[in-house]
Amino acid sequence: MSSDGEHWTYEQWVEQTVDKIVHVGLTTPEEDRADWLRLQIGLAIGQALRHGRSGRSDSDPVIP
């Protein structure tokens, strides 16, 4: 959910998710980084698939 309490559109969700993965991934200790990235990327792909399979478009809100 966005900082104003509204749901993000899919496009906004993608942008925020990528930014989070990059930012946190770069600050995660090296010995944990690969595992953390695998987990986050897998979760993001799963959310994207659920969104697409629901028939929503890129401008529809993402519902967790």
C-alpha positions, 0 to 999 in steps of 0.5 A: 500500500502506498504511503497515503493508504491507497493501493498502488497501480500495478505500474507503481507497485513494480517501480516500488518493488524494484526500488526496494529490492535494489536498495535493500539488496545492496545493503544486505550482508554479502553472505545473505544477499543471494538468498534474500534476493532469491526470496524477494524476486520469487515473491514479486514474480508470484504477486505479478502472476496473481495480478495478471491472472486476475484479469487486472490491467497495469493501471488497476490497483494491486491487491495483496 
